[in-house]
Amino acid sequence: MRFTLAFSFLFAGLAGPSFAQGESAPAAPEVEVMVLGTFHWANPGRDAVNMQVDDVLSPRRQREIAVLAETLALWQPTRIAVEWRAAPPAQEIPEYAEVEKLLRESRNESVQLGFRLADMLGHDAVYGFDEQPEDGEPDYFPMGAVQEFATASGQAHIIEGLIADLKAEVAIQQEQLAQQSMAESLILHNDAAVVEEQHDLLYYSMLQIGDGDSQPGAELNAYWYMRNAKMFAKLDLFAQPGDRVLVIVGSGHATWLRHFVARTPGYRLVEPMTYLLGAAAASEIAAR
């Protein structure tokens, strides 16, 4: 919505008389967006390499999630968006109406953190902005085609090396998780330099998978960009000038979503690290 308004002002200026010298159109307040990257708490097995998470419904994890939500609430987000499919243009998640039941039963991070925080703040809605392929739309992550081509063309070692590196990194994170609070476990997933380095290593390394005619590595990169671009466009449907939107999403999406927020007129990126560090410290004190 904010992006649409920016273009409306542009075309109005082209079509109508210019403002008198010394006058300017009042600037609409920016939409502030905090992108909070996370791993998947419910162990859905949807990624190329998955981390196994202990039960977030346990008393210990519930206390830690509550501390994390209370700390994020200090930013006073006006809308919360999660990796969940919802109907346009409103993008409101109907399941949020059952928040109390879902908090007792669901291990999904969208529920445990997003729904919890929205309920804590008295929000009437939580917004879903995920994008998944419908009939006739492309696979946004065609890893199978990339692996098939790599095997047939003698490039399988590239994919094997990437997967091995991912598994090694996930194994380290999984070992550390037992000693970490939920807030502390998210610090690495929101270190911008680390997230961007891992993104570039994984995705751009696959650009070499191809022969000029068939280029599955380039196509995977293009479709992944497309999915995230569509997700941001859905966020723009409900974000209004002056909003503070907390986005809770798998950290694999963070690089492109941060890119769109930082570069789209009318939006401003807010870093979550201060809040994560505060929640981690508060969780440590509470555990003593």
ChimeraX attribute file (.defattr): number of C-alpha atoms within 10 A of each C-alpha:
attribute: neighborCount
match mode: 1-to-1
recipient: residues
	/A:1	16
	/A:2	24
	/A:3	18
	/A:4	12
	/A:5	14
	/A:6	15
	/A:7	12
	/A:8	11
	/A:9	11
	/A:10	10
	/A:11	10
	/A:12	11
	/A:13	13
	/A:14	9
	/A:15	8
	/A:16	8
	/A:17	8
	/A:18	11
	/A:19	10
	/A:20	7
	/A:21	6
	/A:22	5
	/A:23	8
	/A:24	9
	/A:25	8
	/A:26	6
	/A:27	9
	/A:28	13
	/A:29	13
	/A:30	17
	/A:31	22
	/A:32	23
	/A:33	26
	/A:34	22
	/A:35	25
	/A:36	24
	/A:37	23
	/A:38	23
	/A:39	19
	/A:40	21
	/A:41	19
	/A:42	15
	/A:43	16
	/A:44	12
	/A:45	11
	/A:46	8
	/A:47	13
	/A:48	9
	/A:49	15
	/A:50	17
	/A:51	21
	/A:52	19
	/A:53	14
	/A:54	14
	/A:55	14
	/A:56	20
	/A:57	16
	/A:58	9
	/A:59	10
	/A:60	13
	/A:61	15
	/A:62	17
	/A:63	18
	/A:64	24
	/A:65	24
	/A:66	19
	/A:67	22
	/A:68	25
	/A:69	24
	/A:70	18
	/A:71	21
	/A:72	20
	/A:73	17
	/A:74	9
	/A:75	15
	/A:76	13
	/A:77	20
	/A:78	18
	/A:79	22
	/A:80	24
	/A:81	28
	/A:82	24
	/A:83	19
	/A:84	19
	/A:85	16
	/A:86	19
	/A:87	13
	/A:88	12
	/A:89	11
	/A:90	14
	/A:91	21
	/A:92	20
	/A:93	19
	/A:94	14
	/A:95	13
	/A:96	20
	/A:97	14
	/A:98	10
	/A:99	18
	/A:100	13
	/A:101	10
	/A:102	17
	/A:103	17
	/A:104	12
	/A:105	12
	/A:106	16
	/A:107	19
	/A:108	18
	/A:109	22
	/A:110	25
	/A:111	23
	/A:112	23
	/A:113	22
	/A:114	25
	/A:115	30
	/A:116	22
	/A:117	25
	/A:118	24
	/A:119	17
	/A:120	13
	/A:121	16
	/A:122	10
	/A:123	14
	/A:124	11
	/A:125	20
	/A:126	26
	/A:127	28
	/A:128	25
	/A:129	29
	/A:130	20
	/A:131	19
	/A:132	14
	/A:133	10
	/A:134	8
	/A:135	5
	/A:136	6
	/A:137	8
	/A:138	13
	/A:139	15
	/A:140	19
	/A:141	17
	/A:142	16
	/A:143	17
	/A:144	11
	/A:145	15
	/A:146	23
	/A:147	20
	/A:148	13
	/A:149	20
	/A:150	22
	/A:151	14
	/A:152	9
	/A:153	12
	/A:154	10
	/A:155	17
	/A:156	16
	/A:157	11
	/A:158	17
	/A:159	19
	/A:160	13
	/A:161	11
	/A:162	15
	/A:163	15
	/A:164	13
	/A:165	13
	/A:166	16
	/A:167	16
	/A:168	12
	/A:169	13
	/A:170	16
	/A:171	16
	/A:172	11
	/A:173	16
	/A:174	18
	/A:175	12
	/A:176	13
	/A:177	18
	/A:178	12
	/A:179	10
	/A:180	17
	/A:181	24
	/A:182	26
	/A:183	25
	/A:184	22
	/A:185	20
	/A:186	22
	/A:187	20
	/A:188	16
	/A:189	19
	/A:190	22
	/A:191	14
	/A:192	15
	/A:193	11
	/A:194	11
	/A:195	18
	/A:196	16
	/A:197	11
	/A:198	14
	/A:199	18
	/A:200	12
	/A:201	11
	/A:202	17
	/A:203	15
	/A:204	15
	/A:205	15
	/A:206	24
	/A:207	16
	/A:208	15
	/A:209	24
	/A:210	18
	/A:211	10
	/A:212	9
	/A:213	6
	/A:214	11
	/A:215	17
	/A:216	25
	/A:217	23
	/A:218	20
	/A:219	22
	/A:220	23
	/A:221	18
	/A:222	13
	/A:223	16
	/A:224	19
	/A:225	17
	/A:226	16
	/A:227	21
	/A:228	22
	/A:229	17
	/A:230	16
	/A:231	20
	/A:232	19
	/A:233	15
	/A:234	23
	/A:235	24
	/A:236	18
	/A:237	17
	/A:238	20
	/A:239	23
	/A:240	22
	/A:241	17
	/A:242	15
	/A:243	19
	/A:244	23
	/A:245	25
	/A:246	26
	/A:247	25
	/A:248	22
	/A:249	24
	/A:250	19
	/A:251	20
	/A:252	17
	/A:253	22
	/A:254	24
	/A:255	21
	/A:256	19
	/A:257	23
	/A:258	20
	/A:259	13
	/A:260	18
	/A:261	20
	/A:262	16
	/A:263	12
	/A:264	13
	/A:265	16
	/A:266	22
	/A:267	23
	/A:268	18
	/A:269	21
	/A:270	18
	/A:271	16
	/A:272	20
	/A:273	19
	/A:274	12
	/A:275	20
	/A:276	23
	/A:277	17
	/A:278	17
	/A:279	25
	/A:280	24
	/A:281	15
	/A:282	17
	/A:283	22
	/A:284	15
	/A:285	9
	/A:286	11
	/A:287	10
	/A:288	5
